[in-house]
């Protein structure tokens, strides 16, 4: 049976090792990591999936912002990475973790502007993410435009940059 616990309740080394197995040790060079550079994950939205005490999945959410070319500064949440033990992928753990984090975001009042880089068919079908507002967003690195997704009532549209939020959420 899978149990979800705050990611702070598991050893940081176990999280990092799982992320390396799931995404490779060069994962820190990816654009998603650059967007949230220097930020701490939001504790209330970051979880580990445990099975018999072993970490089989994790999800983290990060405080970022959209800095619009028109002067807007919109607080947002970046969802991801969603990591699942490679031998356990395709078994619903990642989907359950994502649903759990999104429900926590709703409860915390942080669900009005969430973004991620991921598969549009998967995140659209199960969680309502799309690229309708993201066409003119800039990010610090390469991204396949159709994979830059968002959801929520306050997702900004138009030209602007995704960047770390100056003050991290507690």
N, C-alpha and C positions, 0 to 999 in steps of 0.2 A: 504494500500500500504506500502510495506517495503522500508525503506530508510537506506542506509549505511552511517555511519559517523565515523570519527576517534574515537577510543575507549577513547581517552583523552577527548572527548567532553561529556562523560557521567560520572556520579558520580561513583567513584571507589567502593563504597558500593553496588551499583546496580549490578555491574559486579560480585563482590564476592558473592552476594546473588544468582544470577543466576547460577554461577558455583557450589555453594553448592546444589541448587535444581537439577541441571543436573547430578552432579557426586558424591554428598554426601560430608559431612564436613571432611571426612578422605582423601579427594583427594590429599592433600599435601604430603601424604606418597607414592604416586605412583612414579614409575621410571621416567616418563616424567618430573615431578617436580624436581627430583634429578639431572637430566641431566643439567637443566638450573638454578640450585640453585644460588641465589645471583644476577642474571642478571635482567635487566629491559627489558620489551618487546620492540620490534622495533616499534616505533610510526607509521612509514610510512606503516607498514604491519599489523597493529592491528585495528580491526573495531568492531563496534556494529551495530546490525540490530535493527532499531526502527520501531514500528508500532503505529501510533497515539501518539508518544512521549514515549511509553513504550519500555524498552529493552526486545526484544524477542530472541536475539541471540548475541553471541560474538565470535570473533576469535582473537587469539594473536599469534605472531611469535617472536622467541627469538634468540639472537645471541649465537651460541654454536660453538664447534670445534671438529674435529676428530684429536686425537693425535695418530699417527701411531706408531706401534712398531718399524718401520724402520726410525723414526725421522720426518716423515711428520707431519705438523701442518696445517690442512685444515679448513678454516673458513666455517661454515655452518649455515643454518637457521633451527630451529626446529619449525614446524607448529603445533599449538594446544596449548591449548584445543579449540575445536570447541564446543561451548555450545549453546543449543537451549532450550527455555522454554519447560519443559516436555510435556505439553499439546499441543505443536505446533510441536513436532518432527515428522519426516516422511513427512513434507510438503514442503521440498525443501529449507528451510532457511539455513541449514548447508551447503548444496551443493553450494548455491549462495554465502555464506560468503567465503567458501574455494576458489571458482573461483575468487572472488573479491580480496582476499589476494594474490593469485598466480599471477593475472594480475598486482597487485601493485609491487610484487617482480620482475616481468619482467621489468617494467618501472624503477625500482630502481637499476637494474643490480644485483639483489640478488637471481636470480632464478637458478643459476648453481649448487647448492648443498643444497637441501632441504630434511629434514628427518621428520618423524613422527612415532608415534606408533598408529596403527589403523587397521581397517578391510581391508585386502589386496584385497578382491574382490571389495569393494566399491571404495577405493582410487586408485586401479589399473584401474578399468573400466572407472571411470570418470576423473581421473587426471594423469594417467600414472605413479603412484608410484609402486615400486616392491621391492622385497628383494634380487635382483640379486647380490648386492655388500655388503650386510650387515651381511652375515653369520658369519664372524669372529669379528664383532664389539662387544665390551664390553660396558656395561652400569652399572651405579651405582644402581643396584636393579634387581629384577626379570623382565623378559620379555619373552613373547612367540615369539620365533625367527621369525616365519612367519609374525608377526605383526610389526616388525621393518623394516620400508619401507623408500625408498629414491627415488629421481628423480633429474635429472640435469646432465649436461656435465662434471661437476667436482666432482661428488660423488666419494669418495675414496673407494677402495676395499682393502681387506686384513685385517690383525689383527690391532686393535687399540681401543681406548677408546673415547666415546662421553662424552664431559665435557663442562662446561660453558666457554664462550670465555672471555678472560682476559679483553678486552676493549669492552664495549657495543657499538653498532651502534647508531648513533643519528637519 
